Amino acid sequence: MERKELEQKVIEMVAAAYGRSADELTTSTSFKTDLKGASIQMVGLVSELENELDVMVSLPIASACQTIGELVDKVEEELA
């Protein structure tokens, strides 16, 4: 999967998990500042990543990501 395609897929999953529109999110969107989500939303997102992309990104690693772009980096590492 190409980087741009992966970024779009992860953005769509983040949008669904956090109840946002994918159009308002970018790879520089901050989980803490911009999304202000609860940890339960990250749990759902990690589960969705696992189901949709067949990657194992642990909750502590995903939770440590500051931006969507950092999360995409972690997913990309797992896909490699």
MDAnalysis code that builds the backbone (N, CA, C; Angstrom):
import MDAnalysis as mda
import numpy as np

u = mda.Universe.empty(240, n_residues=80, atom_resindex=np.repeat(np.arange(80), 3), trajectory=True)
u.add_TopologyAttr("name", ["N", "CA", "C"] * 80)
u.add_TopologyAttr("resid", np.arange(1, 81))
u.add_TopologyAttr("resname", ["MET", "GLU", "ARG", "LYS", "GLU", "LEU", "GLU", "GLN", "LYS", "VAL", "ILE", "GLU", "MET", "VAL", "ALA", "ALA", "ALA", "TYR", "GLY", "ARG", "SER", "ALA", "ASP", "GLU", "LEU", "THR", "THR", "SER", "THR", "SER", "PHE", "LYS", "THR", "ASP", "LEU", "LYS", "GLY", "ALA", "SER", "ILE", "GLN", "MET", "VAL", "GLY", "LEU", "VAL", "SER", "GLU", "LEU", "GLU", "ASN", "GLU", "LEU", "ASP", "VAL", "MET", "VAL", "SER", "LEU", "PRO", "ILE", "ALA", "SER", "ALA", "CYS", "GLN", "THR", "ILE", "GLY", "GLU", "LEU", "VAL", "ASP", "LYS", "VAL", "GLU", "GLU", "GLU", "LEU", "ALA"])
u.atoms.positions = np.array([
    [0.851, -1.185, 0.000],
    [0.000, 0.000, 0.000],
    [0.892, 1.242, 0.000],
    [0.578, 2.169, -0.858],
    [1.356, 3.405, -0.959],
    [1.123, 4.288, 0.270],
    [2.091, 5.123, 0.588],
    [2.008, 5.984, 1.776],
    [0.741, 6.851, 1.758],
    [0.456, 7.495, 0.622],
    [-0.713, 8.383, 0.540],
    [-2.004, 7.614, 0.805],
    [-2.104, 6.420, 0.245],
    [-3.282, 5.581, 0.434],
    [-3.416, 5.169, 1.902],
    [-2.286, 4.817, 2.514],
    [-2.279, 4.445, 3.929],
    [-2.693, 5.630, 4.796],
    [-2.156, 6.803, 4.495],
    [-2.521, 8.007, 5.251],
    [-4.030, 8.240, 5.188],
    [-4.604, 8.129, 4.004],
    [-6.039, 8.363, 3.845],
    [-6.856, 7.333, 4.616],
    [-6.436, 6.081, 4.577],
    [-7.137, 5.009, 5.276],
    [-7.100, 5.255, 6.788],
    [-5.927, 5.595, 7.316],
    [-5.802, 5.850, 8.754],
    [-6.619, 7.084, 9.139],
    [-6.591, 8.127, 8.322],
    [-7.390, 9.326, 8.599],
    [-8.875, 8.964, 8.667],
    [-9.337, 8.130, 7.754],
    [-10.744, 7.711, 7.762],
    [-11.076, 6.944, 9.034],
    [-10.157, 6.091, 9.485],
    [-10.391, 5.324, 10.712],
    [-10.379, 6.225, 11.943],
    [-9.464, 7.197, 11.965],
    [-9.419, 8.158, 13.076],
    [-10.722, 8.960, 13.099],
    [-11.166, 9.397, 11.940],
    [-12.408, 10.170, 11.850],
    [-13.581, 9.374, 12.416],
    [-13.671, 8.108, 12.055],
    [-14.752, 7.256, 12.542],
    [-14.656, 7.057, 14.058],
    [-13.448, 6.799, 14.546],
    [-13.257, 6.541, 15.978],
    [-13.543, 7.772, 16.835],
    [-13.225, 8.955, 16.299],
    [-13.364, 10.182, 17.079],
    [-14.597, 11.003, 16.692],
    [-15.432, 10.460, 15.819],
    [-16.656, 11.146, 15.442],
    [-16.430, 12.457, 14.708],
    [-15.461, 12.457, 13.831],
    [-15.125, 13.647, 13.043],
    [-15.283, 13.350, 11.567],
    [-15.200, 14.398, 10.763],
    [-15.192, 14.241, 9.315],
    [-13.743, 14.057, 8.866],
    [-13.521, 13.094, 7.984],
    [-12.159, 12.863, 7.472],
    [-11.621, 14.103, 6.769],
    [-12.511, 14.914, 6.220],
    [-12.096, 16.121, 5.501],
    [-11.402, 17.149, 6.403],
    [-11.707, 17.125, 7.700],
    [-11.115, 18.109, 8.607],
    [-9.827, 17.610, 9.266],
    [-9.398, 16.387, 8.928],
    [-8.199, 15.810, 9.529],
    [-7.051, 15.736, 8.529],
    [-5.828, 15.885, 9.038],
    [-4.617, 15.734, 8.235],
    [-3.616, 14.911, 9.031],
    [-2.487, 14.621, 8.430],
    [-1.458, 13.874, 9.155],
    [-0.864, 14.697, 10.292],
    [-1.046, 16.009, 10.274],
    [-0.514, 16.843, 11.359],
    [-1.553, 17.097, 12.456],
    [-2.738, 16.520, 12.325],
    [-3.759, 16.655, 13.368],
    [-3.259, 15.997, 14.650],
    [-3.346, 16.733, 15.748],
    [-2.894, 16.241, 17.049],
    [-4.030, 15.508, 17.765],
    [-3.713, 14.322, 18.288],
    [-4.723, 13.582, 19.047],
    [-5.132, 14.341, 20.300],
    [-4.162, 14.887, 21.001],
    [-4.435, 15.539, 22.276],
    [-5.049, 16.929, 22.097],
    [-4.445, 17.755, 21.266],
    [-4.877, 19.140, 21.106],
    [-6.113, 19.278, 20.232],
    [-6.098, 18.621, 19.080],
    [-7.174, 18.804, 18.106],
    [-8.367, 17.883, 18.339],
    [-8.102, 16.639, 18.695],
    [-9.193, 15.667, 18.824],
    [-9.728, 15.541, 20.249],
    [-8.871, 15.820, 21.222],
    [-9.278, 15.788, 22.636],
    [-10.087, 14.532, 22.981],
    [-9.630, 13.408, 22.444],
    [-10.372, 12.169, 22.638],
    [-10.077, 11.475, 23.948],
    [-10.974, 10.586, 24.304],
    [-10.794, 9.751, 25.489],
    [-10.001, 8.507, 25.087],
    [-9.433, 7.851, 26.067],
    [-8.614, 6.668, 25.777],
    [-9.442, 5.557, 25.129],
    [-10.736, 5.514, 25.432],
    [-11.589, 4.477, 24.844],
    [-11.658, 4.631, 23.318],
    [-11.553, 5.850, 22.841],
    [-11.561, 6.066, 21.400],
    [-10.281, 5.520, 20.770],
    [-9.168, 5.652, 21.454],
    [-7.906, 5.103, 20.959],
    [-7.957, 3.577, 20.959],
    [-8.595, 3.001, 21.967],
    [-8.753, 1.540, 22.017],
    [-9.523, 1.068, 20.786],
    [-10.608, 1.768, 20.467],
    [-11.394, 1.423, 19.287],
    [-10.606, 1.581, 18.009],
    [-9.805, 2.635, 17.945],
    [-8.988, 2.898, 16.761],
    [-7.953, 1.796, 16.563],
    [-7.279, 1.392, 17.641],
    [-6.262, 0.335, 17.555],
    [-6.910, -0.966, 17.089],
    [-8.091, -1.254, 17.600],
    [-8.820, -2.450, 17.186],
    [-9.177, -2.386, 15.705],
    [-9.609, -1.237, 15.254],
    [-9.967, -1.042, 13.850],
    [-8.743, -1.189, 12.937],
    [-7.607, -0.645, 13.365],
    [-6.367, -0.795, 12.588],
    [-6.020, -2.271, 12.422],
    [-6.167, -2.998, 13.523],
    [-5.860, -4.424, 13.510],
    [-6.800, -5.169, 12.557],
    [-8.090, -4.858, 12.620],
    [-9.071, -5.554, 11.788],
    [-8.969, -5.179, 10.313],
    [-8.835, -3.892, 10.032],
    [-8.863, -3.417, 8.648],
    [-7.536, -3.586, 7.915],
    [-6.436, -3.349, 8.616],
    [-5.127, -3.355, 7.959],
    [-4.271, -4.560, 8.336],
    [-4.785, -5.374, 9.277],
    [-4.073, -6.571, 9.717],
    [-2.679, -6.232, 10.248],
    [-2.616, -5.191, 11.092],
    [-1.359, -4.814, 11.744],
    [-1.562, -4.787, 13.254],
    [-0.494, -5.089, 13.967],
    [-0.527, -5.041, 15.421],
    [0.254, -3.818, 15.902],
    [-0.468, -2.769, 16.220],
    [0.143, -1.600, 16.850],
    [-0.419, -1.594, 18.259],
    [0.452, -1.789, 19.248],
    [-0.039, -1.900, 20.622],
    [-0.645, -0.579, 21.092],
    [-1.544, -0.681, 22.033],
    [-2.211, 0.506, 22.569],
    [-1.211, 1.506, 23.157],
    [-0.206, 1.069, 23.932],
    [0.763, 2.046, 24.445],
    [1.520, 2.789, 23.337],
    [1.862, 2.079, 22.269],
    [2.578, 2.725, 21.162],
    [1.658, 3.703, 20.447],
    [0.430, 3.274, 20.155],
    [-0.526, 4.158, 19.477],
    [-0.843, 5.373, 20.332],
    [-1.011, 5.163, 21.629],
    [-1.336, 6.266, 22.537],
    [-0.202, 7.273, 22.664],
    [1.021, 6.822, 22.423],
    [2.181, 7.713, 22.513],
    [2.321, 8.604, 21.276],
    [1.601, 8.285, 20.209],
    [1.664, 9.092, 18.991],
    [1.010, 10.443, 19.229],
    [1.720, 11.503, 18.861],
    [1.190, 12.855, 19.044],
    [0.233, 13.254, 17.926],
    [0.535, 12.771, 16.704],
    [-0.251, 13.172, 15.535],
    [-0.688, 11.940, 14.742],
    [-1.613, 12.165, 13.836],
    [-2.043, 11.087, 12.953],
    [-0.867, 10.606, 12.115],
    [-0.012, 11.527, 11.686],
    [1.168, 11.160, 10.905],
    [2.083, 10.197, 11.639],
    [2.274, 10.416, 12.933],
    [3.106, 9.508, 13.733],
    [2.466, 8.122, 13.791],
    [1.147, 8.089, 13.909],
    [0.448, 6.805, 13.920],
    [0.614, 6.103, 12.569],
    [0.523, 6.848, 11.489],
    [0.737, 6.274, 10.155],
    [2.144, 5.681, 10.066],
    [3.130, 6.375, 10.631],
    [4.507, 5.861, 10.647],
    [4.568, 4.501, 11.331],
    [3.908, 4.375, 12.470],
    [3.916, 3.113, 13.234],
    [3.225, 2.006, 12.446],
    [2.105, 2.333, 11.816],
    [1.392, 1.342, 11.000],
    [2.269, 0.910, 9.825],
    [2.914, 1.880, 9.197],
    [3.781, 1.588, 8.051],
    [4.934, 0.662, 8.455],
    [5.497, 0.901, 9.648],
    [6.573, 0.040, 10.145],
    [6.084, -1.409, 10.290],
    [4.855, -1.568, 10.785],
    [4.291, -2.893, 10.985],
    [3.967, -3.592, 9.661],
    [3.627, -2.812, 8.656],
    [3.308, -3.386, 7.348],
    [4.552, -3.808, 6.585],
    [5.684, -3.207, 6.935],
    [6.938, -3.471, 6.197],
    [7.457, -4.876, 6.435],
])
